[in-house]
Amino acid sequence: MIDIMDGNMAVSHGAMLSRVQCMPCFPITPATEIIETMAEWSRSGKWNGQYRLMESEHAVMAAAIASEMVGARTFTATSSQGLELMHELLPIASGTRSPLVMANVCRGISAPITLWGDHTDFLSTRDFGWLMFSCATNQEVIDTVPIAYKVSEDSDVLLPSMLAMDGFVHSYTRSEVDMPAQAEVDRFLPRLRLKTCIDVDNPASLGIPAADEYSYFRVQVHKAQLNALDAIERVQGEWERRFGRRYGLAEKSHMDDADVAVVAMGANCANIRSAVEELRKRGKKAGLLRLRLIRPWPLDYIRRALSGASKVLVIDQDLAPGRGGMLYPEVRAATDGAVVSNFIAGLGGKPVRQSEYAAMISDALRAREPFRRFLI
């Protein structure tokens, strides 16, 4: 069924289609509409899961982990400072192998305060053991929720998933979405049945103290991340067979003969793609690799995708002060022999025009040595 909806409505529908049983939450712009929508559906009886408004985002994640521990499929959503407040608990979610799903509506972190989107909040969590998906369209948002659940709940994975959608660009912008049928999603995503969970009739402890055994458990999380690479490709292949929409570890545009490859993530890839196509008309062989999967990091896939380009430009809509763009060093490690440069642009949701992206790409094409620059 074709409908028109914004990204917040799309992710809410994705959660309901996934038959989530519990949603602990706390409002924060620009994710608040997700929470309001689920509250209204709970009140009206459209969704019969447990809706729980908590006192803070820290409490939200504590409740989400506890909900998963008793075997309930759990969903939540947050943004920016809310995600930062959850940091203490994010590695607990992965360490207890709790396969919950959370949407992060990306927004620049304070201070100063901005309500607009960049990816610093999302990427600040990349070492906490979560599977991390970056979405580029509202269609991808609604589809990624059940995909993420099926991957997270795989017995060889059992890790939480976070999907990123850009604040305002996705959350409040309406676009055409093909709504998956509930019956088909039910066939795709079976009921959650965890082998290990808290049961009052069979007492057990999860997340117990460990000394000599600690490294064993952390390595198990790492192995589960590596297992997820195969699981993601398998699950996304099944989604394509059922629904006709294909998602890979990344999305390639004009990459077959590209002399300069742009690597980026998020909604602004639409503008970058337009800049690439405009440069193609001028005879410049540019291509775009849009990152969809951030964790586990698909190193081999990225290395193959970039192998033919002599110049690579990483466009980071994020910043680690004192270090630079967060994606740049990871992409650079996946290249061999290319001149890899970095632009940091769009911080705090600052608009970047197609012509500015085209100028960045042209600079990278001319570069003989790697450079790192800001578009302020």
N, C-alpha and C positions, 0 to 999 in steps of 0.2 A: 504494500500500500504506500503510495507517494503522499508525503505530507510536507508542510513547510514549518520548520521549527528552528529555534536557536540551539546553541551547543549545550546550554544548561538543561533544556528540555530533552535534548537527545540523550544525554548521559543518564538522566532520570529514567527515560524509557528503557535504556540499556540495562539499568539495574532491575527494573520491574520485569523485563523480559527474562532476565536471569533468575527470577524468582528468589530474590534476596529475602532472607527471613528476619534480618535485624539491621537497623541503621541508627547508630549513635551519631550525633552531629552537634555542631555549634556554628552559628552563622558568621560568615565573613565575606565581604565584597571581594571579587565578583562571583563567588560560589553560592551566595545566599539563596538564589532562585532555585537551585537544586534542592536545598533543604526545605524551602517553602513548598515546592511541588510535591515532594514526598510526604510532607505533613498534610497537605490537602488530600492527597490520594489515600492516606491512612484514615483521615477523618471521614471521608466519603465512602470508604469501604472498597475503593478501586484497588488498593493494595492492602493486604491483610498481614503484613509483617509487623515487627516490633519497632516502633519509632520512638527514639529516646533522645530528647534534648538535654545535653550535658552542660556542666558549668564552665568548661573550657575545652580547647582542642587537646590538651594533655589528657583530660578525662575521656575525651572521645576515643583516642587511640587505646587507652587502657580498657575501655568498655568493648571496643572492637576486637581486641585480642581475646578478652574473656569470652565474648560471644562465639568466636571461632573455636575456642578451646572446648566448648560444649557441643560443637558440631553444627552450628547454625551458619548458613551462608550469609556473610556480613559485608556491608558496603558503607562507605562514607565519602565525604568530599570536603575539601578545604582549599586554602590559598595562602600564599605569602607568609605573613607572621604566624598564621595558624599552623602551617606546616612546620615552621621553625620551632613552635612550642611543642610539637610532637616529637622532636628529635630524640629525646631520651628514650622513647618507647619504640622507635622504628626498628632498631636492631633486635629488640625483644620480639617483635612480630616475626622477623625472619628466623631468629634463633629458636623460637618455639614452633617453627614450621606451621605458621598460621596463614592459610591461603585466602586471606581477605583481599578485597579490591578497593582502591581509593582513587577518586578523581582529584587531581590537583589543577585548579584553574589558575594558570601561571600569572603571577603579578610581581612586580618589582618589590624588593624588600626595603624596609625603612632603615635609617633615615637618609634623606627627607622622605616624606610620605608620597607615594604614588598609588593610584588605583589601577594603573594600566599595566600591561603585560610585558615581562621578560622572563627568561628561563633560569635565573639565578636561584630561585627558591627550589625548583624541581631538581636542578643539577647538584644542589648542595647535599642531596640525599643519596648520591650515586654509590656510596661505599657502605650502605647499610644493609645490603643483602636482598633488596627488593628487585623484582622484575620491573623494568621501566620502559613504557611505551610512549612515544610522542606522536600525537595526532595532527593532521593537517587540514581536515575537513570535518563538518558535523556528521557526515555519513561515516567517516572513520571512527568518530567518537562513539556513536551508538553501536557499531559493530565490535569495537574493541572491548567493550565491557564483558559480553559473554565469552569472547575469545580469551580474555585475560583469566576469567574464572576457570575455563577448561584447562588452560596451561597450568595455572597455580595449583589446581586440585589434582594434577597428574601425580601418581604415586612416586614417580622418580624426581619430582620437583618439590611440591609442597612448600611454596614460598609465596609471600604476598606480592601483589602487583599494584603499580601506580601508573595511571595514564595521565599524560599532560595535555591540556588544551589551553589555548592562549586566551587570557583575560580580555574581555570585550570583543576581540576579533572573532572568537568562537562563542563565548558565553552569551553575548547579547546580539549576535548577528544571525538573522534568519536565513536559511537556505533550504533547498529541496533535499529531502531525505527519504530513502526507500525503507519503510518500516518493516523489519523482518516479522514474519508471522509467528505468533506464540507457539503454535503446534510444532513448527519447524525448529525453533530454538529449543523447545523441550526435547526434541529428538537429538539435537546437537549437544546439549548440556544436560546430562542426567543429574538426578538428585545427589546432593553431597552426602558421601558416606566416608567419614574419616576413620581410619583404623585405630588411631590413637587420639583419644579425647577424654575430657573429664566426664566421668559417669559416677553418680552417687552410689550406684549399686556395685561398681567395680573401682574403688578408689585408686588414684594414681597421682603422681606429681609431674608437672611439666616445668621446664626452665629452672631446674634445681641447681644449687651451688656445685661448682666443679673446680678442681685444682689441676691435677695431672691430666684429666680428661678434657680440659677446656679446648685445647688445640684440635682434638679429634672432632668436637662438635662444630667448631668454626670451619674446619676443612670440609665437613659434610655440607655446610651451606654453600661453599665454593663449588663443590661437586654438583650440587643441585642446580646452581646457576649454569654450569656447563651442560648438564642434562637438558636444561630448558631450551637450549638452541635447537635441538632436534624436535623437542615437543612443540615449540612455536611454529616451526615449519610444517610439521604434521597437522597441527590443529588449524593453522591458516589455510592449508591445502583442503582440509575438510570443509572449512567455511566457504571456500571458493566453489567447491562441488555442490554445496547445498544452496548457496545464495548468489553465486555468479560474480562475486567481488573478490579480487585478488589482493592480498597484502603480503609483502615480502619482509625481509629483515631491514631493507631500505628500498627506496624508490629511485630508479634511474631515469633520467630524461636527457636524451641526446648524448649519451656517454660513449657510444660505440667508437667514435672517431675524435673525441674531444682532446684538444691540446691543453685546455685549461678546464679543470673540474672544480666546481663549487660544491662545498659540503656545508649543509645547514640543516636546521630542524624547525618544525612549527609552521604556523599559518603564513608567515612571511615568505615561505618557499613559493607561494603563488606569484608574488611579485618578482622573486629571483628567477623563476622559470620564464616569466615574460621578458625579463632582461636578457636571459640566455637566448631566447628566440629572436629578439631584436638584434643581438650581436651576430647570430647566425645569418641574418639577412644582409649584414655588412661583411660577410665572409670570414668572420672570426669563429673558430671551432670551439665553442664553449659547451659545457654540459653541467648537469646538476645531479648530485647524489643527495637525496633527502633522507635523513636518518629517521627511521621509525623505532628501532630498538636501540636503547642506550645501555641497558643491562639485561641480560649478559651482553657484553660488548662483542659484536660480531666481527672480530678481527679479520678472520680469513676472508669473509665476504667483502669487507671494505677494501682489503688489500687487492683482491682480484678486480674489484670495480674501478679502482684508481690506477691500476697497473699500466694503462696505456697513456696516461696524461703526464706531460712533462712539467706542468704547473698545476698546483692545487691551491685553492683559496678556501679557507675555513672562515665562515661568517658566524661569529658568536653573538647571540643576543643575551649575553650573560657576562658576569665579571667576577673573578676571584681577585680582590685587591692584593697587589704585591706579586701576583702570578700572571694574571691576564685572562684570556678566554679559556673556559673549562674544556671545550671540545677540542681546541687546537692541539694540545700535546698528545691526546689520544689518537687523533687522526694522523698527526705527523709520525707517530710510532708505527702506523700501518702503511707507510709509504717507503719506497726505496729508490732514491735517485732523483725524485721530483723536487722542485723548488716549492716549498710549502709555506704560504703566507697567511696572515690572520688579520681580519678586520673585526672590531667590536662595534656593533651598531644596533640601534633600536632599544637601548637601555631605557627602562621605565616606560616602554611603549612609545617612545619617540618615533614618529612616522619616518620611514625611509622610502624615498621615491624610486620608481623603476630606473630612472636615469642615474640615480646615485648608485644603485646596485650595478648597473652597466659600467659605470666609471670604476668601481672597485674591481670588477672582473678584468677590465682592460688594463688596470694597473698591475694586477697579478700576472697577466699574460706577458707584459713587457718586462717583468722583474727578472733580474739575473741572480739576485740573492733574496733569501726569505726576508719579509718585513712583517712588522706587527703595528697596526695603526688603529686609531679610534675615529669614528664618525660621531662628533659631538653636536 
